[in-house]
Amino acid sequence: MHHGDCFEFLKTIEPNSVDSIVTDPPAGIGFFGKDWDKDKGGRDKWIEWMQSVAAECFRALKPGGYALVWSLPRTSHWTGMAWENAGFYPQDKITHVFGCGFPKSFNIPKAFDKAAGVEREAADLAKQWEGWGTALKPAAENWWLFKKPCEGTIIQNVEKYGTSGLNIDATRVELNGDTGTYKKPHVNNSKSWGIDGCKIVGSVNEDCKKGRWPANFIHDGSDAVLSEFPFTDGTGANKPSVIKSRGGTDFRRGLKVRTFQSEGDSAGNASRYFKSCQFSEIDEKLESVAPFIYQGKPNLAKHDAVYNTHPTVKPVELMRYFVRLITPPNGVVLDPFLGSGTTGVAAMLEGFRFIGVDMEKDYVDIAQKRIEFVLKQGTLF
């Protein structure tokens, strides 16, 4: 782990020496009032800055290597353009949905009330615009899946560098008792289809028993998110699924909707078809192991111990899933925007090596304490 400007630090990394990149860069929206969060002077300036960082990441990454890069939906196109301009191929985009977001909205009536002492009509305007704001509640974030072009063919690249593949089997979605065999409605009933859409001949395909193929959609398992999924009730194999809401009312999505019930599958929430990554006991333990004492921060007494102050901490389980998906055995994971070190924690837990850098000294200190704590626990996690 290193403290400093990531652009300058990345120049010191040997070319083609890093196996994967998993990182959560700033979004450029200026919400947190920090230097690292500013838009650098507008869209074009921000893209230019991010592209310069991405270009150094491109140089450091092995050919065929992958990068998973976080972005807000509203500025996702900035991130995508910057990394593509740097030479990366945008292979996919993973959507992570969650129920713990909070609206970053400007309260219009409150602003009128605040101005009431200056302008008499402001209070009346506040009543007129009661209930109006300027933003929706965030419930989704994007993770760009970028790839550095291979050197030669895929198998030539894998043989030389060990990169270019996604670890599908290690990131499959658990079946939890499902058979993994599906049939399409109104089609020849002898044709069964596996989790990844391929035809199964004879008995249940052994490949399906490993779990469902990982998708570009991940949820946090919270009640707020699960309530948006339908419930399947297991009513026969050759029919479109009957869906039940939480209230128990039956309704149909329509025959053209490709939602199917697996043979022998028990009733349950359809969210089970996708990976669930949520904050866990590991996250709770890590929140209490990295205290630092008052260093001139406002509203804090000198004796107060402050724990992880980073505003955008990601679940360890999610970051473990990401590093496992794109990093080859014994690989090196790079995070040029270290933050509080969750990618590093995930890399250690998954048995990888790790390089991280951040311009904020406090965050580097927190990251170091969190990662040291995990390493001391051995196989406890």
Wavefront OBJ file of the C-alpha trace (Angstrom):
o trace
v 0.000 0.000 0.000
v 1.252 3.442 -0.926
v 0.344 7.017 -0.069
v 0.493 9.406 -2.999
v -0.949 10.430 -6.320
v -2.023 7.316 -8.211
v -0.995 8.732 -11.608
v 2.594 9.250 -10.460
v 2.758 5.959 -8.562
v 1.435 3.884 -11.467
v 4.387 5.045 -13.568
v 6.694 3.072 -11.246
v 4.947 -0.268 -11.882
v 6.603 -2.575 -14.392
v 4.732 -2.967 -17.697
v 2.613 -6.127 -18.057
v 3.134 -7.059 -14.397
v -0.371 -6.832 -12.878
v -2.968 -9.587 -13.335
v -6.204 -7.693 -12.598
v -7.573 -4.309 -11.556
v -10.520 -3.836 -9.195
v -11.101 -0.237 -8.229
v -13.655 2.315 -7.045
v -12.579 5.678 -8.521
v -14.213 9.048 -7.804
v -17.381 9.841 -9.744
v -16.587 13.486 -10.426
v -19.802 14.868 -8.943
v -18.294 16.886 -6.084
v -20.743 15.526 -3.532
v -18.316 14.978 -0.653
v -16.534 18.314 -0.939
v -13.120 16.645 -1.195
v -10.369 17.463 -3.699
v -10.451 13.897 -5.002
v -14.209 14.132 -5.615
v -14.196 17.228 -7.845
v -14.999 17.158 -11.557
v -11.574 18.612 -12.479
v -13.252 21.481 -14.338
v -16.091 19.717 -16.134
v -16.841 16.566 -18.108
v -14.041 16.818 -20.677
v -11.403 17.693 -18.069
v -12.544 14.821 -15.832
v -12.449 12.329 -18.714
v -8.973 13.584 -19.654
v -7.769 13.052 -16.082
v -9.333 9.605 -15.743
v -7.977 8.577 -19.137
v -4.434 9.449 -18.019
v -4.830 7.174 -14.977
v -6.422 4.427 -17.057
v -3.564 4.609 -19.565
v -1.052 3.865 -16.800
v -3.266 1.012 -15.609
v -3.341 -0.288 -19.180
v 0.451 -0.264 -19.303
v 0.763 -2.098 -15.980
v -1.866 -4.754 -16.725
v -0.903 -7.948 -18.530
v -2.367 -8.463 -22.021
v -5.739 -10.172 -21.754
v -6.161 -8.913 -18.189
v -9.453 -7.571 -16.855
v -10.388 -4.453 -14.910
v -13.583 -3.984 -12.910
v -14.156 -0.255 -12.483
v -16.955 1.271 -10.390
v -19.072 4.141 -11.671
v -22.256 6.010 -10.831
v -25.023 5.528 -13.413
v -25.166 9.285 -14.077
v -21.443 9.556 -14.948
v -20.896 5.982 -16.078
v -20.409 7.176 -19.655
v -17.541 9.412 -18.513
v -15.775 6.423 -16.980
v -16.469 4.189 -19.955
v -15.155 6.737 -22.432
v -11.986 7.395 -20.411
v -11.007 3.740 -20.057
v -11.908 2.882 -23.647
v -9.845 5.841 -24.899
v -6.933 4.465 -22.870
v -7.030 1.235 -24.888
v -9.370 -1.004 -22.907
v -12.174 -2.981 -24.514
v -15.511 -2.582 -22.675
v -16.663 -6.191 -22.422
v -19.640 -5.809 -20.073
v -21.172 -3.774 -17.281
v -22.298 -5.337 -13.991
v -25.205 -3.701 -12.195
v -25.162 -3.951 -8.404
v -28.495 -3.065 -6.762
v -28.957 -2.292 -3.081
v -31.506 -0.983 -0.617
v -29.297 1.200 1.580
v -28.841 4.235 -0.675
v -29.930 7.707 0.444
v -31.206 10.516 -1.808
v -28.756 13.310 -2.590
v -31.570 15.749 -3.237
v -31.923 19.520 -2.969
v -34.967 20.330 -0.831
v -36.804 23.007 -2.806
v -39.412 24.093 -0.169
v -36.774 24.194 2.564
v -34.687 26.510 0.400
v -37.666 28.837 0.008
v -38.227 28.789 3.767
v -34.584 29.702 4.304
v -35.029 32.668 2.010
v -38.263 33.781 3.696
v -36.452 36.356 5.817
v -35.224 38.054 2.664
v -38.209 37.749 0.345
v -41.785 37.847 1.671
v -43.217 35.562 -1.033
v -40.700 32.813 -0.308
v -42.852 31.185 2.392
v -45.823 30.947 0.007
v -43.589 29.427 -2.644
v -42.376 26.856 -0.107
v -45.957 25.700 0.420
v -46.579 25.562 -3.322
v -43.544 23.335 -3.929
v -43.921 21.117 -0.859
v -42.698 17.611 -1.626
v -40.462 18.584 -4.542
v -36.747 17.729 -4.739
v -34.070 17.222 -7.357
v -32.878 13.598 -7.126
v -34.018 9.998 -6.912
v -32.836 7.547 -4.275
v -29.773 5.697 -5.580
v -30.362 1.955 -5.654
v -27.885 0.827 -8.314
v -24.236 1.245 -9.210
v -22.307 0.135 -12.278
v -19.087 -1.852 -12.545
v -17.491 -1.668 -15.974
v -15.775 -4.905 -17.038
v -12.868 -3.811 -19.225
v -10.321 -6.040 -20.929
v -6.862 -5.295 -22.250
v -6.591 -6.815 -25.740
v -4.878 -10.182 -25.953
v -1.448 -10.731 -27.419
v -2.190 -13.199 -30.195
v -5.061 -15.635 -29.710
v -6.821 -16.214 -26.390
v -5.065 -19.540 -25.775
v -1.682 -18.061 -26.742
v -2.316 -15.214 -24.299
v -3.401 -17.581 -21.511
v -0.320 -19.730 -22.055
v 2.080 -16.763 -21.955
v 0.486 -14.484 -19.333
v -2.134 -16.591 -17.528
v -4.764 -13.941 -18.251
v -7.794 -13.607 -20.538
v -10.296 -15.861 -18.778
v -13.069 -15.302 -16.254
v -13.234 -17.771 -13.358
v -16.797 -18.937 -14.051
v -16.915 -21.987 -11.789
v -15.581 -20.058 -8.789
v -18.259 -17.383 -9.139
v -21.369 -19.404 -9.992
v -24.635 -18.709 -8.188
v -25.481 -21.374 -5.622
v -28.410 -23.633 -6.540
v -29.653 -24.129 -2.960
v -31.537 -27.292 -3.830
v -32.634 -26.366 -7.365
v -32.085 -29.041 -10.030
v -30.723 -26.662 -12.619
v -32.800 -28.209 -15.425
v -35.280 -26.005 -17.259
v -37.825 -26.454 -20.067
v -39.132 -23.805 -22.416
v -42.911 -23.458 -22.676
v -44.654 -24.305 -25.967
v -41.513 -25.984 -27.322
v -40.709 -29.647 -27.855
v -40.946 -31.003 -24.321
v -37.990 -33.316 -24.834
v -35.618 -30.372 -24.970
v -34.243 -29.252 -21.641
v -32.017 -26.249 -21.238
v -29.197 -25.625 -18.813
v -28.630 -22.621 -16.629
v -26.511 -20.976 -19.306
v -29.090 -21.644 -22.045
v -27.406 -24.628 -23.681
v -29.271 -27.825 -24.563
v -29.048 -30.779 -22.183
v -29.162 -34.258 -23.666
v -30.312 -37.062 -21.408
v -30.143 -36.583 -17.651
v -29.273 -33.388 -15.796
v -26.062 -31.923 -17.086
v -23.261 -32.262 -14.527
v -22.138 -28.753 -15.408
v -25.461 -27.366 -14.171
v -24.942 -28.914 -10.745
v -22.032 -26.527 -10.173
v -24.424 -23.608 -9.979
v -25.955 -20.983 -12.197
v -23.783 -19.114 -14.643
v -22.713 -15.740 -13.169
v -24.716 -12.833 -14.590
v -24.081 -9.120 -15.005
v -26.539 -8.424 -12.201
v -25.824 -8.622 -8.447
v -28.058 -7.680 -5.513
v -27.464 -7.060 -1.826
v -30.076 -9.464 -0.425
v -31.859 -6.691 1.487
v -35.627 -6.758 2.028
v -36.001 -3.603 -0.057
v -34.439 -5.336 -3.057
v -35.901 -8.819 -2.554
v -39.418 -7.393 -2.403
v -39.036 -6.297 -6.032
v -38.498 -9.887 -7.208
v -41.451 -12.185 -7.911
v -42.005 -15.420 -5.997
v -42.139 -18.631 -8.057
v -44.424 -21.335 -6.667
v -43.281 -24.478 -8.502
v -46.475 -25.176 -10.477
v -45.330 -27.556 -13.198
v -42.416 -27.697 -15.580
v -43.899 -27.012 -19.007
v -45.727 -23.775 -18.237
v -44.668 -20.194 -17.778
v -43.976 -19.589 -14.127
v -46.861 -18.499 -11.945
v -45.678 -15.548 -9.947
v -46.773 -14.663 -6.430
v -46.330 -11.329 -4.802
v -45.491 -11.083 -1.117
v -49.177 -10.434 -0.437
v -50.087 -13.777 -1.983
v -51.949 -12.479 -5.044
v -51.362 -14.571 -8.190
v -50.674 -12.813 -11.459
v -48.909 -13.590 -14.736
v -46.122 -11.715 -16.442
v -47.253 -12.901 -19.912
v -46.347 -15.908 -22.033
v -43.500 -14.113 -23.771
v -41.581 -13.447 -20.575
v -38.695 -15.881 -20.232
v -39.198 -16.759 -16.582
v -39.244 -20.504 -16.002
v -39.636 -22.849 -13.078
v -37.023 -25.573 -12.701
v -38.171 -29.167 -12.316
v -38.307 -30.119 -8.658
v -37.533 -26.566 -7.663
v -39.123 -25.388 -4.432
v -41.029 -22.144 -4.242
v -39.033 -19.074 -3.459
v -37.965 -15.577 -4.342
v -36.658 -15.256 -7.908
v -33.661 -13.300 -6.597
v -32.007 -16.694 -6.044
v -31.202 -16.770 -9.763
v -28.636 -14.006 -9.217
v -25.601 -13.532 -6.987
v -26.215 -11.917 -3.619
v -23.401 -9.934 -1.989
v -24.127 -8.074 1.217
v -22.447 -6.517 4.218
v -21.522 -9.327 6.601
v -19.890 -10.106 9.937
v -16.485 -9.426 8.375
v -17.534 -5.873 7.529
v -18.801 -5.311 11.074
v -15.520 -6.513 12.579
v -13.465 -4.358 10.215
v -15.382 -1.235 11.220
v -13.972 -1.462 14.751
v -10.300 -2.284 14.095
v -9.035 0.882 12.425
v -9.460 3.741 14.893
v -7.403 6.897 14.569
v -7.405 9.846 16.919
v -8.566 13.404 16.258
v -6.302 15.169 13.748
v -7.830 18.614 13.506
v -11.160 17.328 12.235
v -14.186 19.507 13.096
v -16.807 18.511 15.667
v -14.570 15.935 17.320
v -12.923 16.119 20.713
v -9.276 15.122 20.891
v -10.050 12.041 22.954
v -12.641 10.697 20.499
v -11.566 7.643 18.500
v -12.912 7.647 14.939
v -13.202 4.475 12.899
v -13.596 4.027 9.172
v -14.482 7.481 7.864
v -14.460 6.645 4.171
v -17.880 7.599 2.721
v -18.218 4.830 0.103
v -17.230 1.516 1.688
v -18.114 -1.571 -0.369
v -19.094 -4.997 1.060
v -16.115 -7.326 1.457
v -18.190 -10.148 -0.024
v -18.768 -8.147 -3.216
v -15.103 -7.314 -3.643
v -14.101 -10.938 -2.965
v -16.476 -11.988 -5.720
v -14.949 -9.468 -8.131
v -11.286 -10.308 -7.492
v -12.112 -14.029 -7.701
v -13.895 -13.544 -11.024
v -11.068 -11.831 -12.914
v -7.803 -12.758 -11.170
v -5.789 -15.870 -12.156
v -4.234 -18.108 -9.448
v -1.469 -16.374 -7.450
v -2.223 -13.169 -9.324
v -1.564 -9.556 -8.366
v -4.590 -7.273 -7.903
v -4.136 -3.525 -8.421
v -6.361 -0.823 -6.916
v -5.221 2.702 -7.892
v -7.959 4.229 -5.713
v -7.364 2.352 -2.451
v -9.877 4.126 -0.211
v -10.322 2.176 3.023
v -8.767 -0.934 1.465
v -11.727 -3.255 0.875
v -10.253 -4.518 -2.395
v -7.030 -5.295 -0.526
v -8.945 -7.111 2.199
v -10.717 -9.146 -0.478
v -7.462 -9.967 -2.266
v -5.890 -11.223 0.968
v -8.907 -13.371 1.803
v -8.871 -14.891 -1.695
v -5.135 -15.667 -1.596
v -3.948 -13.019 -4.072
v -1.229 -10.391 -3.847
v -2.208 -6.746 -3.781
v -0.999 -3.260 -4.726
v -2.976 -0.212 -3.618
v -2.422 3.550 -3.590
v -4.410 6.534 -2.319
v -3.756 10.269 -2.025
v -5.427 10.528 1.410
v -3.077 9.517 4.245
v -5.965 8.808 6.635
v -7.468 6.304 4.213
v -4.142 4.544 3.691
v -3.761 4.202 7.464
v -7.277 2.779 7.782
v -6.671 0.373 4.916
v -3.435 -0.845 6.449
v -5.073 -1.565 9.802
v -8.003 -3.366 8.170
v -5.764 -5.554 6.020
v -3.391 -6.305 8.911
v -6.375 -7.381 11.006
v -7.526 -9.813 8.329
v -4.045 -11.269 7.907
v -3.751 -11.837 11.667
v -7.015 -13.783 11.665
v -5.549 -16.380 9.300
v -8.323 -18.635 8.022
v -10.925 -17.339 10.512
v -12.732 -15.516 7.687
l 1 2 3 4 5 6 7 8 9 10 11 12 13 14 15 16 17 18 19 20 21 22 23 24 25 26 27 28 29 30 31 32 33 34 35 36 37 38 39 40 41 42 43 44 45 46 47 48 49 50 51 52 53 54 55 56 57 58 59 60 61 62 63 64 65 66 67 68 69 70 71 72 73 74 75 76 77 78 79 80 81 82 83 84 85 86 87 88 89 90 91 92 93 94 95 96 97 98 99 100 101 102 103 104 105 106 107 108 109 110 111 112 113 114 115 116 117 118 119 120 121 122 123 124 125 126 127 128 129 130 131 132 133 134 135 136 137 138 139 140 141 142 143 144 145 146 147 148 149 150 151 152 153 154 155 156 157 158 159 160 161 162 163 164 165 166 167 168 169 170 171 172 173 174 175 176 177 178 179 180 181 182 183 184 185 186 187 188 189 190 191 192 193 194 195 196 197 198 199 200 201 202 203 204 205 206 207 208 209 210 211 212 213 214 215 216 217 218 219 220 221 222 223 224 225 226 227 228 229 230 231 232 233 234 235 236 237 238 239 240 241 242 243 244 245 246 247 248 249 250 251 252 253 254 255 256 257 258 259 260 261 262 263 264 265 266 267 268 269 270 271 272 273 274 275 276 277 278 279 280 281 282 283 284 285 286 287 288 289 290 291 292 293 294 295 296 297 298 299 300 301 302 303 304 305 306 307 308 309 310 311 312 313 314 315 316 317 318 319 320 321 322 323 324 325 326 327 328 329 330 331 332 333 334 335 336 337 338 339 340 341 342 343 344 345 346 347 348 349 350 351 352 353 354 355 356 357 358 359 360 361 362 363 364 365 366 367 368 369 370 371 372 373 374 375 376 377 378 379 380 381
